[in-house]
Structures are given as structure tokens and as C-alpha cells.
């Protein structure tokens, strides 16, 4: 499984056009419900997704969900809340995964994924309501191979997104 990564400055898709979600749109949408950072002195701020999203915070709300700047683990080279501002290829939907699988393998794979992720998350992923992160893609491949599936791991689609 390969993982395609790019930085904020290089967000081109395979046909060299910008992805459908522009950073400004995505950041404005996330700022109201994402843990943001306003630490101007942080050496990692230019590469940190939390700081970049925080730059789109409106001045009108009295409060935001923000990182505590007084915590000693925050705002330095080893910040525990740092999120790299890179986009990765996320997969969408699992409805095509089971088309070629024998019934017993399908049942076992489904049960194990539900056991790992829970019912709600599994069905959100299966229907394509929730994107499948590279880590979750590894889970799917590991589970399929564990249960003897040697065929391709087929997803319903893919798109670039941030690892929020």
C-alpha cells in the first residue's frame, strides 16, 4: 500500500489541477469545531495544521477550542499537539471490497473490522460517509490477508485530504 503525500504548497492531483477542496475553504469550515492553536512563538507553526486553521478564526466568538499555551509540552520543537499540514490520499467506501470475496471470508473480514472500529464507524466507512485514512487502509489490508483473501483491496473511490 503506498501513501501519497504532498505539502500545503504542492496540492496537485494526478491531472495537475488543484483538488476540489481548497485549503481556505476547508480551514474556514473546520475552525469552529477543531482544536486550534494561536501560539505565535511556536517554531513549528508554519507547518502545523492546528495553527493554520487557527488563522481563519473569526474575532467575534468569545471562546474557541484551543490548545493551552501554558502546558510545557506545547509550543516547542517536540509539541505533542503538532499536526503536519500535509495531504494524503484517503479512500472512500467499502461496498466494492466484498464483490469478489467468498461469503465466509467476507463475513469474517466484516466482523473483524467491526470489532476494530465499532459498528457506527464501520458503517460510516463502508457507505463512504467517513474517509479511510492510510492507517485504516492498512487495517483493511491486514484483516483481508489474515483471513486468506489474496485478491485486490478495492475501494469505492479516493480523494486527497488532511489528516485532521
C-alpha positions, -999 to +999 in steps of 0.1 A: +000+000+000+016+033-010+008+066+007+010+097-014+019+128+005+023+164-005+027+197+013+004+227+016+024+244-013+021+214-036-015+202-036-020+190-072-040+159-082-030+134-108-041+156-137-022+186-123-053+206-112-060+217-077-080+193-056-117+202-051-112+213-015-092+245-014-073+250+019-090+282+027-125+266+024-115+236+044-098+257+072-128+281+075-151+251+078-130+234+104-122+264+127-154+263+147-150+226+158-113+218+155-087+221+183-067+252+171-035+268+182-027+305+185+009+303+197+027+328+176+061+319+191+059+282+181+088+272+158+065+246+141+036+269+134+041+273+097+039+236+092+012+229+118-024+223+107-038+234+140-020+268+137-030+273+101-067+265+108-065+289+138-056+317+114-091+316+100-107+321+134-133+349+134-128+376+160-164+376+171-168+344+192-157+348+228-142+313+230-126+287+208-115+252+214-078+260+216-045+244+229-033+255+263-002+277+257+009+273+293+014+235+290+052+228+289+047+201+262+031+227+238+047+252+215+082+238+211+101+216+187+085+185+203+049+198+206+026+168+214-003+185+196+015+192+163-004+181+132+017+182+100-001+201+073+002+175+045-025+160+024-027+122+019-047+100-004-078+088+015-100+060+002-138+062+003-163+034+007-160-004+011-190-016-009-168-029-037-144-047-014-166-077-010-178-082-046-152-110-054-148-124-019-162-157-009-190-154+016-172-169+046-142-146+041-165-116+037-183-124+069-150-128+088-135-096+074-166-076+082-168-090+117-132-082+125-134-047+111-165-040+131-146-054+162-117-030+155-137+002+146-171-004+162-205-006+143-210+031+137-176+038+124-175+007+102-208+015+085-198+052+081-166+039+064-185+013+043-211+038+030-184+063+022-196+089+048-162+087+065-129+088+047-105+059+051-071+071+065-039+054+054-038+037+089-073+023+084-063+012+048-035-008+065-061-023+089-083-034+060-054-050+041-041-067+072-076-081+081-082-093+045-048-110+042-052-126+077-084-142+066-068-155+034-080-130+008-054-128-019-073-106-043-071-068-047-083-045-020-109-024-039-124+008-025-152+029-040-131+059-046-103+081-033-095+118-027-068+139-011-075+153+023-057+164+055-052+140+085-072+162+108 
